[in-house]
């Protein structure tokens, strides 16, 4: 019985280690540039986002409140909130670059964004 329990614990530890090794890290600072395709927002914008533990935790040095995540497949979602409104973004990470679409139902705008990991 003990051998069976120890074998099960060993297999669980190996599976956990393999899963952790397979999860890509997207941590770091990312520069983001975007364009507005629809609506009265600025035609271009730029900033930075900080990714920690594959979660988006900060935007442009704290100018906007940021929440979001990058999953194991590279899919990105984010919500940025500032005094002037809120915007949502989604897209995909490909190595050290990412791209996607954004929209704001508070400013009635939308467009595209691109990002590159710094360093």
Secondary structure, DSSP 4 states (H G I P E B T S, - for coil): -HHHHHHHHHHHHHHHHHHHHHS----EEEEEEEEEEESSS-SEEEEEEEEETTEEEEEGGGTBEEEEEE-TT-EEEEEEEETTEEEEEEEEEETTEEEEEEEETTTTEEEEEEEEE--
